[in-house]
Structure formats: C-alpha cells, structure tokens
Amino acid sequence: MPIITIALKEGRSQEQKKKVAEEITRIVSEHMEVDPSKIWIRFDDFSPSDFATGGTMHG
C-alpha cells in the first residue's frame, strides 16, 4: 500500500488538491500496478512562518 505525503505551503484549494490526488493516484496505480483504492495520499499544509531558507524564516 503506497502512502504518499505532499508537503506544501497553505493556500491551495480542496479542488486543487483533489485534482493532484486523482492524477498521482492514476500514475502510481498504472506504473506500480497497485489498486487505486490501496493508494493513500496525505497533504501536509504549512504556514509560511513554518519555513526557512538560507537561515531566514519566512512570514
């Protein structure tokens, strides 16, 4: 059972996430020969203040 985690800054709509989940499920199912119902996708949304690049915090 594949478990896929997608981490991104908050702000994406449920519709955007739905489309991504559908497409990733299709690709993984096709290329790994896995039943789509066995593929789990988790979206981790983070506030920009939870990110830092180059030692500088965002947000």
Secondary structure by P-SEA (a helix, b strand, c coil): cbbbbbbbcccccaaaaaaaaaaaaaaaaaaaccccccbbbbbbbbccccccccccccc
